[in-house]
Amino acid sequence: MQIVLENPLLQDALEDVDEDDTVAEMEITGALKAGKISETGANIITHVNNVAKLRERLESIQKKLPWIENLDVTVDLKISADEMKTIVNDNFKQEMVFYKQSSIGAQQSIARLRSMGVETVRPEDYFARW
């Protein structure tokens, strides 16, 4: 099978590359052969945190729906530093904090739904077993 790449740097790299090598590895190999990067430079990963571009992208994909469409709830549960130290190694206490947070969120949501005129009644067969 003949592979033709638009990037001429990669074409040289294909001659001695196994099937398992990734395109990224081929690009690095091609750049090394062309002298564009050094062996030490090939191991350096640069991260770019372009906050303005990230926010722009977030706005483009974010849906601005009414609350009733997503039922988004955030609970600000305050936990003291001393309590947090005891919770770290105790699964039961972690579950209780999660339970409290969930319960508060459900209560806030039900109140908000009722204020919007939406009925919130648990179905009769809620605890039915399958």
Beta strands, then each sheet from edge to edge (+ up, - down):
end
